[in-house]
Amino acid sequence: MIVVSSCLAGLNVRYNGTHSLDHKIHKLIENKKAVTVCPELLGGFLTPREPAEIIGGNGEDVLEG
């Protein structure tokens, strides 16, 4: 079994309530060869939500607070 991102399977779970459908991934779901998971929803984020962006820095800056 393959685990794929829910938004790539066509589910409206992106931060702005949309999806990023990939037709090949959708076909895997239809053929029951993959299951969907949304890490953001599992982490407690809501849909829609404010975008998470790093402005004026990088990932190291975020980790350093």
OpenMM code with the backbone's topology and positions (N, CA, C; nanometers):
from openmm import Vec3, app, unit

residues = "MET ILE VAL VAL SER SER CYS LEU ALA GLY LEU ASN VAL ARG TYR ASN GLY THR HIS SER LEU ASP HIS LYS ILE HIS LYS LEU ILE GLU ASN LYS LYS ALA VAL THR VAL CYS PRO GLU LEU LEU GLY GLY PHE LEU THR PRO ARG GLU PRO ALA GLU ILE ILE GLY GLY ASN GLY GLU ASP VAL LEU GLU GLY".split()
positions = [
    Vec3(0.0850, -0.1177, 0.0000),
    Vec3(0.0000, 0.0000, 0.0000),
    Vec3(0.0896, 0.1240, 0.0000),
    Vec3(0.0476, 0.2248, -0.0740),
    Vec3(0.1204, 0.3512, -0.0860),
    Vec3(0.0441, 0.4586, -0.0097),
    Vec3(0.1151, 0.5420, 0.0635),
    Vec3(0.0543, 0.6556, 0.1333),
    Vec3(0.0836, 0.7809, 0.0520),
    Vec3(-0.0228, 0.8570, 0.0205),
    Vec3(-0.0073, 0.9781, -0.0591),
    Vec3(-0.0719, 1.0963, 0.0117),
    Vec3(-0.0274, 1.2139, -0.0215),
    Vec3(-0.0830, 1.3354, 0.0356),
    Vec3(-0.2272, 1.3541, -0.0102),
    Vec3(-0.3152, 1.3835, 0.0830),
    Vec3(-0.4575, 1.3994, 0.0525),
    Vec3(-0.4838, 1.5050, -0.0532),
    Vec3(-0.4097, 1.6155, -0.0503),
    Vec3(-0.4346, 1.7218, -0.1478),
    Vec3(-0.3989, 1.6762, -0.2890),
    Vec3(-0.2981, 1.5899, -0.3021),
    Vec3(-0.2606, 1.5398, -0.4340),
    Vec3(-0.3630, 1.4397, -0.4873),
    Vec3(-0.4423, 1.3838, -0.3967),
    Vec3(-0.5481, 1.2908, -0.4373),
    Vec3(-0.6766, 1.3652, -0.4716),
    Vec3(-0.6755, 1.4976, -0.4575),
    Vec3(-0.7913, 1.5778, -0.4951),
    Vec3(-0.8802, 1.6197, -0.3795),
    Vec3(-0.8382, 1.5939, -0.2563),
    Vec3(-0.9171, 1.6349, -0.1401),
    Vec3(-0.8855, 1.7808, -0.1061),
    Vec3(-0.9860, 1.8565, -0.0713),
    Vec3(-0.9697, 2.0004, -0.0442),
    Vec3(-0.9168, 2.0251, 0.0967),
    Vec3(-0.7906, 1.9931, 0.1184),
    Vec3(-0.7306, 2.0065, 0.2510),
    Vec3(-0.6134, 2.1045, 0.2560),
    Vec3(-0.5828, 2.1702, 0.1463),
    Vec3(-0.4741, 2.2682, 0.1475),
    Vec3(-0.5117, 2.3849, 0.2373),
    Vec3(-0.4165, 2.4674, 0.2732),
    Vec3(-0.4392, 2.5782, 0.3656),
    Vec3(-0.5555, 2.6670, 0.3215),
    Vec3(-0.5774, 2.6804, 0.1915),
    Vec3(-0.6822, 2.7685, 0.1408),
    Vec3(-0.8080, 2.6926, 0.0993),
    Vec3(-0.8180, 2.5660, 0.1403),
    Vec3(-0.9372, 2.4872, 0.1124),
    Vec3(-0.9443, 2.4299, -0.0279),
    Vec3(-0.8318, 2.4257, -0.0975),
    Vec3(-0.8281, 2.3711, -0.2328),
    Vec3(-0.7483, 2.2405, -0.2340),
    Vec3(-0.7205, 2.1901, -0.3513),
    Vec3(-0.6400, 2.0690, -0.3668),
    Vec3(-0.5335, 2.0923, -0.4735),
    Vec3(-0.4480, 1.9939, -0.4905),
    Vec3(-0.3443, 1.9956, -0.5952),
    Vec3(-0.3511, 1.8633, -0.6698),
    Vec3(-0.4660, 1.8345, -0.7263),
    Vec3(-0.4923, 1.7044, -0.7864),
    Vec3(-0.3848, 1.6617, -0.8853),
    Vec3(-0.3360, 1.5414, -0.8635),
    Vec3(-0.2461, 1.4745, -0.9568),
    Vec3(-0.3232, 1.3530, -1.0079),
    Vec3(-0.3508, 1.3491, -1.1358),
    Vec3(-0.4364, 1.2441, -1.1913),
    Vec3(-0.3787, 1.1036, -1.1737),
    Vec3(-0.2479, 1.0900, -1.1755),
    Vec3(-0.1868, 0.9580, -1.1543),
    Vec3(-0.2120, 0.9101, -1.0114),
    Vec3(-0.2011, 1.0021, -0.9160),
    Vec3(-0.2261, 0.9654, -0.7762),
    Vec3(-0.3737, 0.9339, -0.7557),
    Vec3(-0.4597, 1.0130, -0.8177),
    Vec3(-0.6035, 0.9874, -0.8068),
    Vec3(-0.6379, 0.8475, -0.8592),
    Vec3(-0.5727, 0.8075, -0.9659),
    Vec3(-0.5947, 0.6752, -1.0232),
    Vec3(-0.5514, 0.5651, -0.9252),
    Vec3(-0.4390, 0.5871, -0.8541),
    Vec3(-0.3953, 0.4903, -0.7526),
    Vec3(-0.5012, 0.4736, -0.6440),
    Vec3(-0.5623, 0.5845, -0.6027),
    Vec3(-0.6672, 0.5800, -0.5008),
    Vec3(-0.7872, 0.5017, -0.5550),
    Vec3(-0.8288, 0.5328, -0.6760),
    Vec3(-0.9424, 0.4632, -0.7367),
    Vec3(-0.9194, 0.3123, -0.7450),
    Vec3(-0.7965, 0.2730, -0.7720),
    Vec3(-0.7621, 0.1311, -0.7845),
    Vec3(-0.7244, 0.0677, -0.6513),
    Vec3(-0.7451, 0.1420, -0.5418),
    Vec3(-0.7178, 0.0927, -0.4058),
    Vec3(-0.5730, 0.0469, -0.3871),
    Vec3(-0.4812, 0.1181, -0.4536),
    Vec3(-0.3389, 0.0905, -0.4391),
    Vec3(-0.2708, 0.1928, -0.3493),
    Vec3(-0.3478, 0.2926, -0.3049),
    Vec3(-0.2920, 0.3969, -0.2190),
    Vec3(-0.3994, 0.4467, -0.1231),
    Vec3(-0.3538, 0.5015, -0.0122),
    Vec3(-0.4429, 0.5655, 0.0851),
    Vec3(-0.3954, 0.7090, 0.1058),
    Vec3(-0.4872, 0.7952, 0.1457),
    Vec3(-0.4529, 0.9361, 0.1639),
    Vec3(-0.4262, 0.9692, 0.3101),
    Vec3(-0.3349, 1.0624, 0.3287),
    Vec3(-0.3031, 1.1145, 0.4614),
    Vec3(-0.2742, 1.2634, 0.4457),
    Vec3(-0.3235, 1.3426, 0.5396),
    Vec3(-0.2906, 1.4843, 0.5415),
    Vec3(-0.2175, 1.5131, 0.6727),
    Vec3(-0.0851, 1.5298, 0.6674),
    Vec3(-0.0086, 1.5551, 0.7893),
    Vec3(-0.0552, 1.6796, 0.8643),
    Vec3(-0.0958, 1.7834, 0.7918),
    Vec3(-0.1394, 1.9059, 0.8574),
    Vec3(-0.2661, 1.8830, 0.9388),
    Vec3(-0.3633, 1.8107, 0.8820),
    Vec3(-0.4857, 1.7816, 0.9566),
    Vec3(-0.4570, 1.6901, 1.0752),
    Vec3(-0.3687, 1.5919, 1.0555),
    Vec3(-0.3311, 1.5045, 1.1661),
    Vec3(-0.2622, 1.5831, 1.2776),
    Vec3(-0.1945, 1.6906, 1.2396),
    Vec3(-0.1263, 1.7751, 1.3375),
    Vec3(-0.2183, 1.8758, 1.4049),
    Vec3(-0.3455, 1.8763, 1.3672),
    Vec3(-0.4410, 1.9643, 1.4328),
    Vec3(-0.4723, 2.0939, 1.3611),
    Vec3(-0.4135, 2.1145, 1.2441),
    Vec3(-0.4444, 2.2351, 1.1675),
    Vec3(-0.5836, 2.2242, 1.1063),
    Vec3(-0.6462, 2.3374, 1.0843),
    Vec3(-0.7784, 2.3417, 1.0239),
    Vec3(-0.7690, 2.3787, 0.8773),
    Vec3(-0.8771, 2.3546, 0.8046),
    Vec3(-0.8868, 2.3940, 0.6647),
    Vec3(-1.0127, 2.4753, 0.6475),
    Vec3(-1.0093, 2.5938, 0.5928),
    Vec3(-0.8896, 2.6677, 0.5534),
    Vec3(-0.8188, 2.7267, 0.6753),
    Vec3(-0.6976, 2.7719, 0.6533),
    Vec3(-0.6167, 2.8314, 0.7607),
    Vec3(-0.5215, 2.9332, 0.6977),
    Vec3(-0.4606, 3.0112, 0.7815),
    Vec3(-0.3615, 3.1081, 0.7343),
    Vec3(-0.2419, 3.0325, 0.6768),
    Vec3(-0.1835, 3.0813, 0.5683),
    Vec3(-0.0656, 3.0136, 0.5135),
    Vec3(0.0531, 3.0253, 0.6078),
    Vec3(0.1338, 2.9220, 0.6110),
    Vec3(0.2555, 2.9226, 0.6914),
    Vec3(0.3707, 2.9595, 0.5992),
    Vec3(0.4241, 3.0778, 0.6180),
    Vec3(0.5317, 3.1247, 0.5321),
    Vec3(0.6475, 3.1751, 0.6163),
    Vec3(0.7656, 3.1580, 0.5658),
    Vec3(0.8849, 3.2145, 0.6278),
    Vec3(0.9198, 3.3393, 0.5485),
    Vec3(0.9098, 3.4546, 0.6125),
    Vec3(0.9387, 3.5806, 0.5449),
    Vec3(1.0610, 3.6430, 0.6112),
    Vec3(1.1612, 3.6737, 0.5323),
    Vec3(1.2811, 3.7389, 0.5846),
    Vec3(1.3728, 3.6477, 0.6618),
    Vec3(1.3748, 3.5195, 0.6280),
    Vec3(1.4633, 3.4262, 0.6968),
    Vec3(1.4584, 3.2912, 0.6290),
    Vec3(1.5007, 3.1897, 0.7049),
    Vec3(1.4994, 3.0533, 0.6518),
    Vec3(1.4608, 2.9567, 0.7634),
    Vec3(1.4636, 2.8276, 0.7349),
    Vec3(1.4253, 2.7271, 0.8326),
    Vec3(1.5098, 2.7297, 0.9584),
    Vec3(1.6382, 2.7589, 0.9450),
    Vec3(1.7241, 2.7672, 1.0637),
    Vec3(1.6799, 2.8809, 1.1542),
    Vec3(1.6389, 2.9932, 1.0951),
    Vec3(1.5901, 3.1059, 1.1744),
    Vec3(1.4664, 3.0653, 1.2541),
    Vec3(1.3786, 2.9886, 1.1933),
    Vec3(1.2569, 2.9428, 1.2619),
    Vec3(1.2939, 2.8552, 1.3805),
    Vec3(1.3840, 2.7606, 1.3599),
    Vec3(1.4243, 2.6701, 1.4689),
    Vec3(1.4914, 2.7452, 1.5832),
    Vec3(1.5590, 2.8551, 1.5515),
    Vec3(1.6264, 2.9339, 1.6535),
    Vec3(1.5308, 3.0306, 1.7220),
    Vec3(1.4070, 3.0362, 1.6784),
    Vec3(1.3069, 3.1210, 1.7430),
    Vec3(1.2995, 3.2579, 1.6845),
] * unit.nanometer
topology = app.Topology()
chain = topology.addChain("A")
for resn in residues:
    res = topology.addResidue(resn, chain)
    for name in ("N", "CA", "C"):
        topology.addAtom(name, app.Element.getBySymbol(name[0]), res)
